[in-house]
């Protein structure tokens, strides 16, 4: 049932022109999971709204406060990060699939690049 709920949320995030980015890296799943959650919460200052390590997903909200001098909160964007186990060149790897609603694809690509550097 929880998987169905996650799929419904991911489908809701995916509008007709929804972008998403992915990156496959040669990490163990347990390393990748903890690093991804920490990256979102600490580095990206995202509010984690739901997560499931066994299913491999994190739902979060990003707030756009950059450059605001008026002190008012910026717009909030919903996002999802999925970690999927794959095989690359015969070796286990993790595919990070990131989607942030209503943001251009370069935002997702930049986030994945920063995550990779972690």
C-alpha positions, 0 to 999 in steps of 0.5 A: 500500500505504501508503494502505491502511495509513493507512486501516486505522489511521484505521478502527481509531481510529474506533469505533462512537461515534468523534468527529471534527472538521474545519475548512476554512481558506483556506491553501495546502497547503504552508503548512498542512502545515508549520504543522500538523506543527509545531503538533502537535509543539511546541504540543500536545507530541504524539509524531508516530508517522507522517506523509506530506506527499504523502498529507496525514496525521499520526498522533500520540499525546497524553499527558494529564499535566495536573494530575498531581502524582505524576510518573507518566505520564498516559494516551496517546491516539492521534490522526490529522490529515488535510489534504485539498484542497477548493474553497471559494467557488471558491478552493482551501482545506485541510480539516483533519480531526482525530480523537483516540481516546477523547476527547470531541469538544470536545478535537478542536474546541479543538485545531483552534481553536488550530491556526487561530490559528497 
